[in-house]
Amino acid sequence: MRPLLEPVHERERKSNAGRKPFDVVLMFNLLILQTLYNLADEQVDYQIRDRLSFARCLGLGIEDGEIHPHHRIGSCRSQDWPS
């Protein structure tokens, strides 16, 4: 699945400063969970931290700490994903 998603996610970075982008497969799976469960961006963030099943579906574990993808979901959702 990664070879299909990488071209959509690739953007030229102006500099190497700042946080690196989230993994494209993680963001795609996150959008799938959000759609299946009809969750708002902030609710997805909460469910990832609250439910082990959500974290496991995204390939995250307890050791990954907190992630806060809700501010990036909107920009991820607006990209043209392959069909």
C-alpha positions in Angstrom: 0.0 0.0 0.0 2.9 2.4 0.7 4.0 2.7 -3.0 0.5 3.9 -3.9 0.4 6.5 -1.0 3.9 7.9 -1.1 3.5 10.0 -4.3 0.4 11.7 -2.8 2.2 12.6 0.4 5.5 13.8 -1.2 6.1 17.5 -1.0 9.2 19.4 -1.3 10.3 20.7 2.1 11.6 24.3 2.3 13.9 23.4 5.2 14.6 20.5 7.5 13.4 22.5 10.5 10.4 21.4 12.5 8.7 18.1 13.1 8.9 15.4 10.5 5.6 14.5 8.9 3.6 11.6 10.2 3.9 8.3 8.2 1.6 8.3 5.1 0.2 4.8 5.9 -0.5 5.9 9.5 -2.4 8.9 8.3 -4.4 6.9 5.7 -5.4 4.3 8.3 -6.3 7.1 10.7 -8.6 8.6 8.0 -10.2 5.1 7.5 -10.9 4.8 11.3 -12.3 8.3 11.4 -14.7 7.5 8.6 -15.8 4.1 9.9 -16.5 5.4 13.4 -17.7 8.9 12.3 -15.3 10.7 14.6 -14.2 14.3 14.7 -10.5 15.1 14.5 -10.2 15.6 18.3 -12.1 12.5 19.0 -9.8 10.4 16.9 -6.8 11.7 18.9 -8.6 10.8 22.1 -9.6 7.3 20.8 -6.0 6.5 19.7 -4.8 7.2 23.3 -7.8 5.5 24.9 -8.3 2.3 22.9 -5.5 -0.2 22.4 -7.4 -1.5 19.3 -7.1 1.9 17.6 -3.4 2.2 18.4 -2.8 -1.4 17.2 -4.6 -0.8 13.9 -2.3 2.2 13.3 0.8 0.3 14.2 1.4 2.2 17.4 2.3 0.8 20.8 2.3 2.0 24.4 5.9 3.0 24.0 5.1 5.4 21.2 3.9 8.0 23.6 1.4 10.6 22.8 0.8 11.7 19.2 -1.5 14.6 18.3 -2.5 14.1 14.7 -5.8 16.0 14.9 -4.3 19.3 13.6 -2.9 17.5 10.6 -5.9 15.4 9.7 -7.6 18.3 7.9 -4.7 18.8 5.6 -4.3 15.1 5.1 -7.9 14.8 4.2 -7.7 17.5 1.5 -5.0 15.6 -0.5 -6.0 13.6 -3.5 -5.7 9.9 -2.4 -5.5 7.2 -5.1 -8.7 5.3 -5.7 
